[in-house]
Amino acid sequence: MLDFQAYMYFNQEEAKTIEAIASRFIPSEENSPGAREAGAVIFIDRSLSGFYSHLQTFYRKGLALFEQFCEKKFGKQFAELSVEQQDEVLHDIDQLRAKMEPSVANIDEENLLLVQFFSVVYEHTIEGTFGDPIYGGNRDGVGWKMIGFPGAQWRYSPEQMQLGYDSKQIEIKSLADIQKLGASALKKEVLK
C-alpha cells in the first residue's frame, strides 16, 4: 500500500501546494471539513489529466510563478508558510486582481498570469469541494453535508418540497449511487 497519494498529473510538491491553496480558500473548522478533507486536489489532478488537460501548461507556469511570489515575499514555498502568511499571500494576489478589474491593458504579464492562476485554482477548488464525488472530489459528500445539499436525487416527495423542510434529513446520493440502482430499481424509485 502506498503511503502517499498517487497523482495522475501533479507531482507530490505541486499537489502539496495546490492542496495548501485550496485549504485556505475553504478551510477546515472545528466539526466542519474543508477542501482538504473533500479531496479538492484529487478532483483538480484528475481534471487536469482529463477534461481540463488543455490547462496543464497554464497550471505548471502558474505554480512556478506562484512559488516565486512566495519566495520573494517570505523566502519559502507556499506549503511551508504559516496559515497567516498563506492568507497574506492570497490576499496580496486578490488585491492585484482587484486593481486589474477595470482594465488589464497596462498590467504586466507575470501579474496577469498570477491573478489568472489564483482565479482558476479558486474555481477548481469550489468544483472539487462541492461537485459530485464521481469526479474525484467531495470525498464522502463532505461538501454537500457542509451546505445541506442531498446530492443527486431523482425526485423529492411533496413533503420534501415544502418551504422550511430540512434537506439534511434526505439521504445523500451521488451519481455513482444512482448508477448502482440499475434500470429496474431506478424505475421503481422514480415511480414512488
N, C-alpha and C positions, 0 to 999 in steps of 0.2 A: 504494500500500500504506500502511496506517495505521501510524504509529509508536507507537501506544498500543493497549491492549486496549479493544475496544468492549464495553461492558456493556449489558445489557438493562434492568436495574433501577437499579443503583448509578450515581452519578456518579463521576468519577475520584477525588475526595477520599475519598468513602465507601469505594470499593474499596481504596484505599491503606490506610485504617485497618483494614478487615476483613482484608486480606492480612497486615498487620503483626501483628494479634492472632493470626491463625491460625499465622503463622510462629513465634510464641513458644509456642503450645500444642504444635506439632510442629515443632521447629526443625531446620534443616539441620545436618548434621555433616559432617566430612571423609569423603568417599566415601559419604555417605548423604543422599539428598534428604529434604526435609521437606514441609510443607503448601504452601509457596510453589511448589516445583517440581511438586508434584502438581496444582496449579491448583485448590486448595480454594475460592478466592474465585470462580472461574468457576462451580463447582458451586453455591455459595451464591447467586450472582447469578441463574443460570438457575432455580434452585429458587424464588426469590422472585418470579420472573416467571411461574411456573407453579404447581406443586403447593403450594408454601408461600406463595402470594400473600396468604393471609389474615394473614401475618406482616409485611407491608410497613410498616404504620403502627408496629408494635412495633419493627421494626428502625430506622426513622427516629428515633423517640423515644429508643430505646436508644443509638443512635450519638451523638445530641446530648448526652444525659446523660453518656455515657462520655467524650466530649471535654471537657465541663465539668469532670468529675472530674480529668482530666489537667491541664487549665488551672489549676485550683485548686492542685493538688499541685506541678506543675513549671513552669507558665507556658507550656506548649507543647502542641500536639496530639500524640496518641499516636505517630503515624508519625515525628515529629520527635525523639522521645526516644531516648536511648541504649538499648541492649539491657538494661542493668542497670536503668534507670529503667522501661522497659516491664515487665520482670519484677516490679519493685516495685509498680507499679500493679495488675497482675493478681493478685499475692499479696495486696494490700490488699483487693481485691474478693472474693477467695476467702475471706479471713478474715471479711469481712462475712457471706458465705454460711454459714460455719461457725457464726457466732454466731446466725444466724436459724434454724438447723435444728430446734431443739426446738419453736419456735413463731414464727409470723410475726405474731401478734396485735398486738404493740407496736412493729412496725417501720415507719419512715416510708416513704411511698410511693416516694420517689425511690430510696432504698437498695434497696427491694424490686425496682424495675424494673431497677436497675443489676445486681443479682445475677441476676435472670432473664435479662437480656441476655447476661451473661457465660456462663451455663449453656447458652443456646440457641446462641450462636456456637461454644462448645466442641463441642457435639453436632454441629453442622453442619460443623465443621472435620473431625471424625472421619469423617463421612459423605463429605465431599468428598475426603478423602485416601485412604480405603480402599474406597469404593464402586466400582461398575462404571464404567469410563470413558465409557460411553454417556451418562451423566448430566452430563458436563462436568468432573468432577474426575478424580483418579487418572490424570493425563496419562501416557501410555506405560506404565501399570501400575506406576508407581514405588512406590505404597503397597503393592501386592501383593508386589513384589520385596523391599521392606523387611522384610516379615513372612514371606516364603516361601510365599505363597498362590498357587496356579496359576490362579486366576480361575474363569471359567465353563467347567466341564468336563462333558461328557455322561456320561463314565464313567471309571473308573480300572481299570487292569489288576490282576490278583491280586498281581503284584509290587509295584505302587504302593501297595497296601493293607496291605503288611507293616509291622509296627512298626519304626520306625527308618529307613524309606525317606526319602531326601532329596527333598522335594517341589520343591526348586529345580531339579531335573532335568526337570520337566514343563514343556512349553511353555505359557506363559501365554496364555490366551484370554479375550476379553471377550465380552459379549453380541453386539456387532457382528460379531466373528469367527464366532460361531455362526450368525448370520443370513446371513452371506456364503456359508456352506457350501451352502445350498439344501436342499430337501427330500430329493432322492435321495442327495446326498453325505452328508447328515446320517444318513440311514437306514443307509448303509454304515458310517459312523463308529460308530454305536451298536451295530451288529451284529458289529463286530470281536471 
